Amino acid sequence: MSSKQTTKWTLDPTHAEVGFSVRHMMIATVRGRFGAVTGTVTVDEQNPQSSKVDVAIDAASIDTRQEMRDNHLRSPDFFDVAQFPKLHFVSKRIDGDPRNGEFRVIGDLTIRDVTREVELKATLEGEGKDPWGNERAGFSASGKINRTDFGLHWNQALETGGVLVSDEVKLSIDVELVKQAGVPETVAA
Protein backbone atom coordinates (compact mmCIF):
# COMPACT_ATOMS: atom_id res chain seq x y z
CA MET A 1 0.00 0.00 0.00
CA SER A 2 1.46 3.32 -1.00
CA SER A 3 0.62 6.51 0.80
CA LYS A 4 0.88 10.19 0.15
CA GLN A 5 1.63 12.95 2.59
CA THR A 6 -0.57 16.00 2.68
CA THR A 7 -0.32 19.20 4.66
CA LYS A 8 -3.39 21.28 5.40
CA TRP A 9 -3.32 25.07 5.31
CA THR A 10 -6.22 27.26 6.43
CA LEU A 11 -7.05 30.59 4.87
CA ASP A 12 -6.67 33.44 7.39
CA PRO A 13 -9.95 35.37 6.93
CA THR A 14 -8.43 38.54 8.41
CA HIS A 15 -5.78 38.50 5.66
CA ALA A 16 -7.88 37.50 2.68
CA GLU A 17 -9.54 39.59 0.04
CA VAL A 18 -11.48 38.53 -3.01
CA GLY A 19 -11.83 41.63 -5.13
CA PHE A 20 -13.49 42.31 -8.44
CA SER A 21 -13.83 45.09 -10.98
CA VAL A 22 -16.42 45.66 -13.67
CA ARG A 23 -16.96 48.39 -16.26
CA HIS A 24 -19.82 50.78 -15.49
CA MET A 25 -21.61 52.66 -18.27
CA MET A 26 -18.69 51.65 -20.51
CA ILE A 27 -16.71 54.65 -19.22
CA ALA A 28 -15.61 53.84 -15.67
CA THR A 29 -14.63 50.90 -13.45
CA VAL A 30 -16.42 49.91 -10.26
CA ARG A 31 -14.37 47.92 -7.76
CA GLY A 32 -15.60 45.84 -4.88
CA ARG A 33 -14.71 42.98 -2.62
CA PHE A 34 -16.15 40.19 -0.55
CA GLY A 35 -15.27 40.58 3.12
CA ALA A 36 -16.07 37.08 4.42
CA VAL A 37 -13.88 34.38 2.88
CA THR A 38 -12.98 30.96 4.32
CA GLY A 39 -11.12 28.02 2.90
CA THR A 40 -8.44 25.38 2.99
CA VAL A 41 -5.58 24.22 0.83
CA THR A 42 -4.48 20.61 1.10
CA VAL A 43 -0.96 20.30 -0.27
CA ASP A 44 0.19 17.01 -1.73
CA GLU A 45 3.84 17.05 -0.67
CA GLN A 46 5.04 14.60 -3.37
CA ASN A 47 2.99 16.11 -6.20
CA PRO A 48 2.02 19.76 -5.56
CA GLN A 49 0.04 19.83 -8.82
CA SER A 50 -2.45 17.45 -7.13
CA SER A 51 -3.04 19.84 -4.22
CA LYS A 52 -6.63 20.94 -3.55
CA VAL A 53 -8.08 24.40 -2.97
CA ASP A 54 -11.55 24.80 -1.43
CA VAL A 55 -12.85 28.34 -0.79
CA ALA A 56 -16.28 29.61 0.30
CA ILE A 57 -17.33 33.26 0.02
CA ASP A 58 -20.27 34.80 1.86
CA ALA A 59 -22.22 36.50 -0.94
CA ALA A 60 -23.83 38.97 1.48
CA SER A 61 -20.37 40.30 2.42
CA ILE A 62 -20.12 42.15 -0.91
CA ASP A 63 -18.84 45.70 -0.51
CA THR A 64 -18.54 48.29 -3.29
CA ARG A 65 -18.50 51.25 -0.88
CA GLN A 66 -22.03 52.24 -1.92
CA GLU A 67 -24.89 50.82 0.19
CA MET A 68 -27.65 51.13 -2.43
CA ARG A 69 -25.54 49.32 -5.05
CA ASP A 70 -24.51 46.63 -2.54
CA ASN A 71 -28.17 46.00 -1.64
CA HIS A 72 -29.02 45.70 -5.34
CA LEU A 73 -26.15 43.23 -5.82
CA ARG A 74 -27.52 41.13 -2.91
CA SER A 75 -31.01 41.09 -4.49
CA PRO A 76 -32.46 38.48 -6.89
CA ASP A 77 -31.31 40.70 -9.80
CA PHE A 78 -27.73 39.59 -9.06
CA PHE A 79 -26.48 37.25 -6.30
CA ASP A 80 -29.86 36.56 -4.62
CA VAL A 81 -28.11 36.02 -1.28
CA ALA A 82 -31.30 34.87 0.46
CA GLN A 83 -31.50 31.84 -1.85
CA PHE A 84 -27.78 31.43 -2.69
CA PRO A 85 -25.75 32.61 0.34
CA LYS A 86 -22.35 31.26 -0.78
CA LEU A 87 -20.02 31.40 -3.75
CA HIS A 88 -17.80 28.33 -3.83
CA PHE A 89 -14.54 27.47 -5.60
CA VAL A 90 -13.03 23.97 -5.69
CA SER A 91 -9.85 23.32 -7.66
CA LYS A 92 -9.64 20.51 -10.21
CA ARG A 93 -5.95 20.81 -11.04
CA ILE A 94 -2.88 22.99 -10.71
CA ASP A 95 -0.63 23.66 -13.68
CA GLY A 96 2.96 24.54 -12.82
CA ASP A 97 4.76 24.24 -9.50
CA PRO A 98 3.31 26.46 -6.74
CA ARG A 99 6.68 26.37 -4.95
CA ASN A 100 8.39 28.12 -7.87
CA GLY A 101 6.39 31.34 -8.05
CA GLU A 102 3.80 31.45 -10.81
CA PHE A 103 1.24 28.74 -11.62
CA ARG A 104 -2.39 28.29 -12.67
CA VAL A 105 -5.29 26.99 -10.59
CA ILE A 106 -8.15 25.54 -12.63
CA GLY A 107 -11.35 24.73 -10.83
CA ASP A 108 -15.11 24.98 -10.56
CA LEU A 109 -16.70 28.23 -9.39
CA THR A 110 -20.32 28.06 -8.28
CA ILE A 111 -22.45 31.21 -8.17
CA ARG A 112 -26.27 31.04 -7.84
CA ASP A 113 -26.14 27.23 -8.13
CA VAL A 114 -24.43 27.51 -11.55
CA THR A 115 -20.99 25.93 -11.81
CA ARG A 116 -18.43 26.88 -14.46
CA GLU A 117 -14.75 26.13 -14.84
CA VAL A 118 -12.47 29.12 -14.25
CA GLU A 119 -8.73 29.61 -14.48
CA LEU A 120 -6.78 31.72 -12.03
CA LYS A 121 -3.21 32.85 -12.60
CA ALA A 122 -1.56 32.57 -9.20
CA THR A 123 1.70 33.64 -7.60
CA LEU A 124 3.41 32.56 -4.41
CA GLU A 125 4.18 35.90 -2.75
CA GLY A 126 6.28 34.51 0.09
CA GLU A 127 6.49 32.27 3.13
CA GLY A 128 7.61 32.76 6.70
CA LYS A 129 6.90 32.45 10.40
CA ASP A 130 4.73 35.00 12.16
CA PRO A 131 5.66 36.37 15.62
CA TRP A 132 3.70 33.51 17.27
CA GLY A 133 5.57 30.73 15.46
CA ASN A 134 2.92 29.89 12.85
CA GLU A 135 4.03 29.11 9.31
CA ARG A 136 2.32 31.38 6.77
CA ALA A 137 2.27 31.60 3.00
CA GLY A 138 0.94 34.46 0.89
CA PHE A 139 -0.60 34.06 -2.55
CA SER A 140 -2.17 36.36 -5.11
CA ALA A 141 -4.34 35.35 -8.05
CA SER A 142 -6.22 36.95 -10.90
CA GLY A 143 -8.70 35.88 -13.51
CA LYS A 144 -11.80 36.83 -15.47
CA ILE A 145 -15.33 35.51 -15.63
CA ASN A 146 -18.40 36.36 -17.66
CA ARG A 147 -21.11 37.12 -15.12
CA THR A 148 -23.91 36.02 -17.46
CA ASP A 149 -22.42 32.49 -17.46
CA PHE A 150 -23.55 32.33 -13.81
CA GLY A 151 -27.06 33.68 -14.31
CA LEU A 152 -26.21 37.29 -13.45
CA HIS A 153 -28.11 38.80 -16.39
CA TRP A 154 -29.54 42.06 -15.03
CA ASN A 155 -28.58 45.10 -17.10
CA GLN A 156 -29.91 48.30 -18.63
CA ALA A 157 -29.36 49.67 -22.10
CA LEU A 158 -27.91 53.17 -22.33
CA GLU A 159 -29.26 55.95 -24.56
CA THR A 160 -25.80 56.38 -26.02
CA GLY A 161 -25.51 52.68 -26.84
CA GLY A 162 -23.95 49.97 -24.75
CA VAL A 163 -25.04 48.78 -21.34
CA LEU A 164 -24.88 49.90 -17.72
CA VAL A 165 -22.81 46.94 -16.45
CA SER A 166 -20.32 44.97 -18.55
CA ASP A 167 -20.48 41.17 -18.64
CA GLU A 168 -16.74 40.73 -17.99
CA VAL A 169 -15.70 40.72 -14.34
CA LYS A 170 -12.02 40.83 -13.42
CA LEU A 171 -10.99 39.01 -10.24
CA SER A 172 -8.15 39.95 -7.92
CA ILE A 173 -7.38 37.71 -4.94
CA ASP A 174 -4.87 38.08 -2.09
CA VAL A 175 -4.70 35.53 0.74
CA GLU A 176 -2.55 34.37 3.59
CA LEU A 177 -2.62 30.72 4.57
CA VAL A 178 -1.66 29.32 7.97
CA LYS A 179 -0.14 25.85 8.16
CA GLN A 180 -2.07 23.62 10.53
CA ALA A 181 -0.21 22.35 13.59
CA GLY A 182 0.92 18.76 13.74
CA VAL A 183 2.66 16.45 11.35
CA PRO A 184 1.54 16.04 7.76
CA GLU A 185 -1.22 13.48 7.55
CA THR A 186 -0.66 10.27 5.66
CA VAL A 187 -3.54 8.93 3.62
CA ALA A 188 -3.77 5.79 1.54
CA ALA A 189 -3.31 6.53 -2.13
C-alpha positions in Angstrom: 0.0 0.0 0.0 1.5 3.3 -1.0 0.6 6.5 0.8 0.9 10.2 0.1 1.6 12.9 2.6 -0.6 16.0 2.7 -0.3 19.2 4.7 -3.4 21.3 5.4 -3.3 25.1 5.3 -6.2 27.3 6.4 -7.1 30.6 4.9 -6.7 33.4 7.4 -9.9 35.4 6.9 -8.4 38.5 8.4 -5.8 38.5 5.7 -7.9 37.5 2.7 -9.5 39.6 0.0 -11.5 38.5 -3.0 -11.8 41.6 -5.1 -13.5 42.3 -8.4 -13.8 45.1 -11.0 -16.4 45.7 -13.7 -17.0 48.4 -16.3 -19.8 50.8 -15.5 -21.6 52.7 -18.3 -18.7 51.7 -20.5 -16.7 54.7 -19.2 -15.6 53.8 -15.7 -14.6 50.9 -13.4 -16.4 49.9 -10.3 -14.4 47.9 -7.8 -15.6 45.8 -4.9 -14.7 43.0 -2.6 -16.1 40.2 -0.5 -15.3 40.6 3.1 -16.1 37.1 4.4 -13.9 34.4 2.9 -13.0 31.0 4.3 -11.1 28.0 2.9 -8.4 25.4 3.0 -5.6 24.2 0.8 -4.5 20.6 1.1 -1.0 20.3 -0.3 0.2 17.0 -1.7 3.8 17.0 -0.7 5.0 14.6 -3.4 3.0 16.1 -6.2 2.0 19.8 -5.6 0.0 19.8 -8.8 -2.4 17.5 -7.1 -3.0 19.8 -4.2 -6.6 20.9 -3.5 -8.1 24.4 -3.0 -11.6 24.8 -1.4 -12.9 28.3 -0.8 -16.3 29.6 0.3 -17.3 33.3 0.0 -20.3 34.8 1.9 -22.2 36.5 -0.9 -23.8 39.0 1.5 -20.4 40.3 2.4 -20.1 42.1 -0.9 -18.8 45.7 -0.5 -18.5 48.3 -3.3 -18.5 51.3 -0.9 -22.0 52.2 -1.9 -24.9 50.8 0.2 -27.7 51.1 -2.4 -25.5 49.3 -5.0 -24.5 46.6 -2.5 -28.2 46.0 -1.6 -29.0 45.7 -5.3 -26.1 43.2 -5.8 -27.5 41.1 -2.9 -31.0 41.1 -4.5 -32.5 38.5 -6.9 -31.3 40.7 -9.8 -27.7 39.6 -9.1 -26.5 37.3 -6.3 -29.9 36.6 -4.6 -28.1 36.0 -1.3 -31.3 34.9 0.5 -31.5 31.8 -1.9 -27.8 31.4 -2.7 -25.8 32.6 0.3 -22.3 31.3 -0.8 -20.0 31.4 -3.7 -17.8 28.3 -3.8 -14.5 27.5 -5.6 -13.0 24.0 -5.7 -9.8 23.3 -7.7 -9.6 20.5 -10.2 -5.9 20.8 -11.0 -2.9 23.0 -10.7 -0.6 23.7 -13.7 3.0 24.5 -12.8 4.8 24.2 -9.5 3.3 26.5 -6.7 6.7 26.4 -4.9 8.4 28.1 -7.9 6.4 31.3 -8.0 3.8 31.4 -10.8 1.2 28.7 -11.6 -2.4 28.3 -12.7 -5.3 27.0 -10.6 -8.1 25.5 -12.6 -11.4 24.7 -10.8 -15.1 25.0 -10.6 -16.7 28.2 -9.4 -20.3 28.1 -8.3 -22.5 31.2 -8.2 -26.3 31.0 -7.8 -26.1 27.2 -8.1 -24.4 27.5 -11.6 -21.0 25.9 -11.8 -18.4 26.9 -14.5 -14.7 26.1 -14.8 -12.5 29.1 -14.3 -8.7 29.6 -14.5 -6.8 31.7 -12.0 -3.2 32.9 -12.6 -1.6 32.6 -9.2 1.7 33.6 -7.6 3.4 32.6 -4.4 4.2 35.9 -2.7 6.3 34.5 0.1 6.5 32.3 3.1 7.6 32.8 6.7 6.9 32.4 10.4 4.7 35.0 12.2 5.7 36.4 15.6 3.7 33.5 17.3 5.6 30.7 15.5 2.9 29.9 12.9 4.0 29.1 9.3 2.3 31.4 6.8 2.3 31.6 3.0 0.9 34.5 0.9 -0.6 34.1 -2.6 -2.2 36.4 -5.1 -4.3 35.3 -8.0 -6.2 36.9 -10.9 -8.7 35.9 -13.5 -11.8 36.8 -15.5 -15.3 35.5 -15.6 -18.4 36.4 -17.7 -21.1 37.1 -15.1 -23.9 36.0 -17.5 -22.4 32.5 -17.5 -23.5 32.3 -13.8 -27.1 33.7 -14.3 -26.2 37.3 -13.4 -28.1 38.8 -16.4 -29.5 42.1 -15.0 -28.6 45.1 -17.1 -29.9 48.3 -18.6 -29.4 49.7 -22.1 -27.9 53.2 -22.3 -29.3 55.9 -24.6 -25.8 56.4 -26.0 -25.5 52.7 -26.8 -24.0 50.0 -24.8 -25.0 48.8 -21.3 -24.9 49.9 -17.7 -22.8 46.9 -16.4 -20.3 45.0 -18.5 -20.5 41.2 -18.6 -16.7 40.7 -18.0 -15.7 40.7 -14.3 -12.0 40.8 -13.4 -11.0 39.0 -10.2 -8.1 40.0 -7.9 -7.4 37.7 -4.9 -4.9 38.1 -2.1 -4.7 35.5 0.7 -2.5 34.4 3.6 -2.6 30.7 4.6 -1.7 29.3 8.0 -0.1 25.9 8.2 -2.1 23.6 10.5 -0.2 22.4 13.6 0.9 18.8 13.7 2.7 16.4 11.4 1.5 16.0 7.8 -1.2 13.5 7.6 -0.7 10.3 5.7 -3.5 8.9 3.6 -3.8 5.8 1.5 -3.3 6.5 -2.1 
